[in-house]
């Protein structure tokens, strides 16, 4: 005791000069105070990893607004105890709804974040049709959301109705802008994204007149184009639009057939004029006039709707905020279900207001049993199962009607990671000093308390047991980590003490202060003196302060007042490993000598260090305390091990029982649902493939109408490529089991009928025999498409179509394709890739219409200008064959030509050359 008194005398002598850091007296509402408070709170949230926890919550939101708010850690924190209670009631109500329904009780699918659209409208920008429809969809979905919520409240008995009322209160006073939503729907067809004729009388009249004028103009032009066609002035009747005016096509040599006609445009070759007949000028003028009038009237309608949205902007924003509140309430409930959370009890009064006769544990201001940090809990829950989408058999149930959530069969069970800890702080305690070895869990336990206080303020349930009790803190401020700064010339100690000074400036009597390794980084004696003064100051000015330390002298503060409390992190002397359990009311040792001895440190050094320890501590007290502590720890470990074994066995039996029961109940339903889902998927795939093929065929037919003879082959290859892409996209991957060796060795021949897996194993005829390429041109019905050789299967002769009599003709045509030499094999077994055979203006040389010498010169220049491993399309045409023979001679003898392919049945007059 003499040594103890001496230590406290030393602390007292050093304490007065640094009784507490010199703080400025600031007005709590001053801008300087608010800025410092906000900065410290933001840094504390980062330190406690609050943004990471909010990102966990974001995966449970149902709207883009909720997801964005959670991702940015902008979820609301109760600014008063009443607000936090309100948030907890909303979470409990949403949890009840999730428990009672097999599927999500509310549909948020139609809700869109239209805040950007409202900003555009407020800045006097004209809203588009799609933006107005987004406003309408959101208003309709919000109204339906409220109706579903009222229906949810009105079902069930009186107790359930009272339980759901906190959710109904959120949207109760919202204006859903029903009239505005109906007006937008009256004026706009949101499916077709067009303004309807009924939007205004003027628009209806204009469109009616324009329709009549268009019919007259169309009838006139059809008659004129028919006369032009009959006169042989055009290959087919052609009516088109040039320069926003309707006109007809006519050969330049026959333009005299349209006297006084206006030439609007000329084709690229100059052979065709696009002329406006004299009789159509007035009708075209009227068409332009009516079109402009229609656009002006549509803009007027959009402007009117935009102005009405501006008038309702405040109420719409208020509605969006309330929908966000409902979304976050259900997200918190689903998050609680995911981690098997329980609703905390927030206490806002002192311990004097508690009736201790009701329950002895209510003498604790903080009473949290078996809490696990949510961020550490995520990995264990993910490895167990996808709990987010679990069936109702694994749902969370509410207990006594006060919002407590208990689990019947959560997959987390009795998880050993992270290690659950108990936080027990008696009423009247203002400062808790946690001591213990490094890596023992002091900082993690302190962070868990900070996160629990933030979660309770935000209306979130805690991953704990029983009924957690925790005070409401107006501020949670933390000094955790190294605040060393080279820019500000701050050492580790200076960084810590500067932050603690700032914390003391803004802390109030309702604040929670968390300080890690208080007083470290300086002389131990001065560090103890300064830490003692700071803790004395915190005792009288904050609600609760929790600090960690390696200074044993700070644990002696408990003897000076009941407002101080000690806690220690348990350390197993047998395994020399921390157990991560908090022993409240105990003092922890660093166990440095035991650890040093276990790793083989010199025994002489250990013994000398032990002598120094004995000199610094009271005689015999250490040994007696150590033996008593060790015996108590061993007894407690034995009892806890038995309890864990019993609990684990009980949990395993319950899980097995519920698993078997759920499997038996849901087997028939799951089979039916699976069959229905597969049938729906197959039908959807067929519908999608048919739609895509129709688009390709339509584009091919449209291209044929305007394509020249030179573009015919390119158009066919493009269509074949698009059809192959559609077939490939809808090709089942694992539908058939094929021997790779047989597939590679099999080479189909021209005219042979084969099975194509991408076409549902239908029969197709080989149109072009493969050479060394990986694709084959096949024909099924009227469709020709290139498919991979790996998707080609040979068939028995009995299954082949009798139409193979066309094979000889196709073979004769295929003999024209010649490969002079194989590609040189690159080193290391790599293959040279020439890419897809796509013809462009850059890789094409056109020799048609040239003399033999001139064609030779152009071909030589084109080969020289081509890059390595490229493809050159040589168009020589048919003609007399002189240019073709000279071109083939050059290709056969040129050193850069690896091979060439003469024209195919699908590409007459063109030879493809492969260049080194």
Protein Blocks (a to p, Z undefined) as FASTA:
>chain_A
ZZmmmmmmmmmmmmmmmmpacdddddfkbmklmmmmmmmmmmmmmmnommmmmmmmmmmp
cbfklmmmmmnopaccdfbfklmmmmmmmmmmmmmmmmmpmbdfbdcklpccfklmmmmm
mnopacdfklmmmmmmmmmmmmmmmmmmmmmmmgccfklmmmmmmmmmmmmmpcehlmmm
mmmmmmpcfklopacfklpmklmmmmmmmmmmmmmmmmmmmmmmmmmmmnopafbdcddd
eehiacddddfklmmmmghiacfbdcfkopaccdddfklmmmmmmmmmmmmmmmmmmmmm
mmmmmmmmmmmmmmmmmmmmmmmmmmmmmmmmmmmmmnopacddddfbdfklpcfklpmk
lmpfbdcehiacfklmmmmmmmmpcfklpcfklcccdfehnopacdfbbcklpafbdcdd
dddddehiabdcdeddehiopmmmmmmmmmmmmmmmnopacddehjddddddfbdcdded
jfbdfklopafklmmmmmmmmmmmmpcfkbccddehehihiafklmmmmmmmmmmmmmmm
cfbdcdddfbfklmmmmmnockbccddddddfklopaehiacehiacdeklmmmmmmnop
afklmmmmmmmmmmmpcehklmmmmmmmmmmmmmmmmmmmmmmmmmmmmmmmmmmmmmmm
mmmmmmmmmmmmmmmmmmmmmmmmmmmmmmmmmmmmmmmmmmmmmpcfklmmmmmmmmmm
mmmmmmmmmpcfklpccdfklmmmpccdehiacddfknoopacddfbdcfkbcbdcddeh
jbccdddfklpccddfklpcfklmmmmmmmmmmmmpccfbacdddehhiacdebjadddf
klcccfehiafklmmmmmmmmmmmpcehiacdddebjmnolmmmmmmmmmmmpmklmbdc
dddfklghiacdddZZ
